[in-house]
């Protein structure tokens, strides 16, 4: 873990330095966008559109991280205009229209629906507004993309689940994937299956509508009814929110010894489930690194600069080829490395994790101040 994180930190530090040293040349003229040096200096307006607020990461981490980095890059002169779509693709399309009306200089968009957002991105492009696809690879003429290696997320989850099921021959698992509107969900599934195929039996598999815990709970209740509560050896859960719904369903069915359950995002509830042993693992993704890169890309594009010093690879999104990209590494989070990952990086504190309800469990694994 430490080696991966060090590599990631070095990479982000390098990109940060590269952007800070880059010349602040005037922007390319596009449509009716102003191109004078004052406008394309540091007095910028960056639009930030995030998909929902049920998952803790967006409001707690992504928004403040991006705002802080944009401020650092522009000497506090830039404005970040923020909206959250609350898992509503139609609302997000309206928010893009508002950003265009407000003449933002660049947009960072984490799409609710990667396909439905395409027309909105085309509108922004027609108005000369560059778009950074953040966390999810949106369709349309995007200018940049940053996320995590999402197939690797699935591989990490699948590998951890197999480790937890070691000794069982073709264990019977339930596979609880994310929403079909999220392209990342398909990548998580692909990565996980590349590890699990041939080694497990898929007793039941679900694509969970809107990534909602209550939908995962209902799906899991169906799986328990179909398979039997004692016939489920493990559960692939695409994220921590779904894992919470799964855990609740298993407990309600009277399962006292829960099977190993995966997760993702290192949400506080997910970490606490790991501490108690109700959840086997999560995937920790360094939101600071991803947010920093998104801010760097947006500011550079707003200034009319290319991304050669920031991007480390390129991807295609179906309608645009060779999109400048940065993918941030991920880490398997278990009870054994909580201190060396999320606590060390300041994601959660021991006090936040080890409340009175979880103190005994924290003490048992040596998680103390």
GIQUIQUI-V919295 format. One record per backbone hydrogen bond with DSSP energy under -1.0 kcal/mol. CO is the residue of the C=O (numbers start at 1). NH is the residue of the N-H. Records with the same first field share a line. If there is no record, write none. Layout:
# GIQUIQUI-V919295
CO: NH, NH
This chain:
# GIQUIQUI-V919295
1: 5
2: 6
3: 7
4: 8
5: 9
6: 10
7: 11
8: 12
9: 13
10: 14
11: 15
12: 16
13: 17
14: 18
15: 19
16: 20
17: 21
23: 25
30: 33
36: 40
38: 41
42: 44
44: 79
45: 105
46: 81
47: 108
48: 83
49: 110
50: 85
51: 87
56: 60
57: 61, 62
58: 63
61: 65
62: 66
63: 67
64: 68
65: 69
66: 70
67: 71
68: 72
69: 73
70: 74
71: 76
74: 77
79: 46
81: 48
83: 50
85: 88
88: 92
89: 93
90: 94
91: 95
92: 96
93: 97
94: 98
95: 99
96: 100
97: 101
98: 102
99: 104
100: 103
106: 47
107: 132
108: 49
109: 134
113: 117
114: 139
115: 118
117: 121
118: 122
119: 123
120: 124
121: 125
122: 126
123: 127
124: 129
125: 128
130: 107
131: 143, 144
132: 109
133: 146
134: 136
136: 138
140: 142
144: 133
145: 326
146: 135
147: 328
148: 150
149: 153
150: 154
151: 155
152: 156
153: 157
154: 158
155: 159
156: 160
157: 161
158: 162
159: 163
160: 164
161: 165
163: 166
165: 168
171: 201
172: 233, 234
173: 203, 204
174: 236
175: 206
176: 238
177: 208
179: 182
181: 114
182: 185
183: 187
184: 188
185: 189
186: 190
187: 191
188: 192
189: 193
190: 194
192: 195, 196
193: 197
196: 199, 200
201: 173, 203
204: 175
206: 177
208: 211
209: 212
212: 216
213: 217
214: 218
215: 219
216: 220
217: 221
218: 222
219: 223
220: 224
221: 225
222: 226
223: 227
224: 228
228: 231
234: 174
235: 262
236: 176
239: 243
240: 244
241: 245
242: 246
243: 247
244: 248
245: 249
246: 250
247: 251
248: 252
249: 253
250: 255
251: 254
260: 235
261: 280, 281
264: 240
267: 271
268: 272
269: 273
270: 274
271: 275
272: 276
273: 278, 279
282: 333
283: 265
284: 331
285: 287
286: 290
287: 291
288: 292
289: 293
290: 294
291: 295
292: 296
293: 297
294: 298
295: 299
296: 300
297: 301
298: 302
299: 303
300: 305
301: 304
307: 310, 311
313: 325
315: 323
320: 317
323: 315
324: 145
325: 312, 313
326: 147
328: 149
331: 284
333: 282
334: 337
338: 343
339: 344
341: 345
342: 347, 348
343: 346
349: 353
350: 354
353: 355
355: 358, 359
358: 362
359: 363
360: 364
362: 367
363: 366
366: 368
